[in-house]
């Protein structure tokens, strides 16, 4: 853990914010499995390739799938935990400018389209500070500039962290039984609640309903399983409690904007060119 802490201090604190005006670039395979809670003055664009990355802030845990990026505004405390050591993380850190678009002030996960993919590919061999006025600085700044125009859908790939310990027990129960069909009435009965009181607890603490939480958690687990490429789509659907593949596919599409089969067929272009 001391080695992880040492790298975190050197990289995130000493390097990212060392030059206040530069855009900092860092691409690397994640050898460490956990980067402790930290923050920086620059906003962060983190692109993942190869597997899921878990990004945890004070209030939420984000599930960043391969071929997506997360935008983390300046000053937001967060920890990073890739699911495997082989995850490729590509980072650009941007100084905050005056009168910025509201997009840059909000945490969010977005799919990477072909245009952004090619621009990220162009940064493939960059590392370190991109000095203001250099060609690479202008290219990186162009990447930032197009984000509000092409990143129109902030995907609901995050789950709020419960404050009430009673709800924590229920969420752990859901986590342990994702392969089963979990009914709200059964959960209420299992934990000694009326359906009405449990509904209120979810809304008050998590700001979402049971079915919203349950649906997102199932799809997030499905993404993990799909990226492992060990199970068929039918088997993945069954592992997260769907008896119907079309129902699973439709739900997956509503959340990610693509079918599970399409998601599997996208090539990891940046991974192949590192």
N, C-alpha and C positions, 0 to 999 in steps of 0.2 A: 504493500500500500504506500510505503514511503516513496518508492520509485514513481508510482502514479501521481502522488501529490507533487513531487519535484517537477515532473514534466508539465503538470497542469499549471504550476506557478510560473515556470519559465515561459510556457507557450501562451497561455491565456492572459496573464497579467503583464509580464514584462515585454512580450512581443506585440500582441495585438494593439495595445494602446500606446506603445512607445512613441510612435509618430502620430500625432493627433490628426494630421491632414492626409495621411496616406490611406489607400485601400489595402487591407492586409489579405493575403491569399495563402491558404494552407490546404494542401491535398495530401491525404495519407490513408493507408490501411490501418484500421484501428487495432493495434496490438493489445492495448489495455481494454478491459471489459467495462470500465467505469471511470468517468471523469466527474469528480465531486462538484458540488454546488459552487457556482462562481458567477460573476457578471463582468461585463466590460462596457466601456463608454460607446463603442461602435456597435451598430446594428449588425446582426449576423444572418447570412443566407447559407443554410446548410443543406447540401444535396447528398442523398444517400444512394449507394449502388450495391446490390448484392444481398441485402437482407433488411430486416427492420431495425430501426434505431428508436430507443425510448428516450424522450426528452421530457423531463419533469420540472415544472415551475412550482411556485408556492401553492397554486390552486388546481393544477391539472397535470395529467400525464398524457403526453402526445405520442401517438404511434406513427412514426415516419417510415412509410414503406419505401422500398427501392423505387427509383425513377420518380420520386417526388422531392420537393424541397420544403423546408420550414423557414419562415421568417421570424426572427427573434429580435424585437426592438431593443434599442439601447437601454442598459440598466436593468434588464429583467434577469433576476437570478434563476439559474437553471442548472440541472445536471444532465449528463448524457451517458446512456448505456446502450451500446450496440448489442444486438442479440448474439452475434458471433464475432470472433476476432478478425474475420476476413472482410468485414464490411468496409467499403471504400467511402470515406467522407470527404466531400469537397466543400471548402468554406471560403466565403468572401465576407470580409468585415468592412462596413462602410461608415465613414464619419457622418454624424447627423448634421443636416443642413437646415437653414432657416426656411420656414414656411413650406415644409415638406407635405407631400400628399398624405392623406389620412391612412392610406394603405400601409405606410411604413411605421405606423404607431400601434399596429394590431398584430398579435401573434396569429400565425395561421399556417396551414399546410396546403400546398397546391401541386397539381400535376405538372410535369415538365413537358412542354410540347416540343415539336421538332426544331423550331427556331431557337428556343432557349437551350435545348440540348446541344445544338451546334455551337452556340456561343460558349456554353460551359466547356465543350470539347476544345475550343480554342484556348482556354485557360489551362489546359491539361498539364503543361509542364511549368507553370508558374508556381512560385512559392516565395513568401516573404512580402516586404512592403513594395507596393506599386506607387511610386512617387508621383505627386501631382505634376501634371504637365507632360508626362511620358505617354507614349502610344498605348501601353498596356493599361495605364490608369484610365484613359478615355474609353477603352474597350470595356473595362470592368464597370465604369460609370454608366455606359450604355446598357449593360445588363440590368443594372438597378433601375434605370429610367423606364425600361419597357415592362417591368413587373406589374405595375398597376393596370396596364392595358391588356396584358395577356393572361394575367392570373385573376380571373373573374369569379372563380368558385373556390371559396374557402372550405375545404372538405372537413366534415365533422369527424375527424380521426383523432379525437381526444376524449378523455373521460375525466370528469371532475373528481377530485379527491374528497371523500366524505369527512365531515367534521364530527358528526354524531357517531360514537362508537357502536351504537345499536345498528346503524346502517352499514358500518364496516363489516359486521358479521354476515349480514345479508348479501353483500357484494362478494364476500369470500365464498359463500354458498353458491352463488351464481357461477363464479369462476371455476369451482370444483365440479360443476354439473353442466358444462356447456354442451356436452354430447347428448344431453337429454332435452326433451321439450319441457320447459319450465313455465308453468302457469302462474299468473299473478295470484289467483285465489289460493293456490297451494302454498305459495311462499308466505302469504299473509297468515294462513293457518299454521304453518310450520313454526313461525316465529311469534305467534300469539297476538297478531294484529287483526283488526277489522280491515277490510279492503280500503275503506275510506280513510282510515288513519294512516295506513301504510302509503297510500297515494299521496297524502299530504306531506309525509316525511320525505319522500323522494323529491317532491316539488320544492319543499322548503330548503332542503339541504343541497341537492344536486341541480336544482333548477331544470329538471327534466323528469319525464314519467318513467315508470318501471320499464315499459315496453321500448321506449327510446334507448334507455341505457342497455337493456338486454340485447336489442338488435345491433347496436354499434359494437358491443363487446363480442358478439358472435362473428361479425364481419371482420373485426380486427384479428381475431384468432384465425379466421379463414385465410386472411392475407399471409399470416405467418406460415401456415401449413402449405399454401400454394407456393410460396417462395422456397420452401424446402424441396419441392418437386419430388416428393416420395409417394404422394397419394394422387389418385385421379380426382377430378372435380366432383364426381359423385361421392367418393370417399370423404373428401373434405367437407362437403355438405352434411354428410352423416355425422362427422366428427363434431360439428357445431350445432347439431340438433335439428337439421332440416331433412325431412323424409322425401321432399320433392325438390329435384334439381332445378326445374324452372322457377320455383318460388325462391330458392337460394340465389339463382342467377339474377332474377329481377330485383331482389333486395340488394345484392352486391352492386348492381348497376345504379340503383337510386343513390347509393352512398358514394361510389367512386366514379360513376359516369362511364363505366365500361364493364363488359361481361367478364367473368372469371377466365374464360378461354382467351379473350383478347389480352387480358392482363398477363397471362402466362406467355403469350406469343411475342411480347415486346422484347427485343434484344437489349442486353446490357451493353450499349455502345461504348460508354465511357470506361467501363470495366475492361473491355477488350483492348483499349488503346493506352492504358496507363503505362 
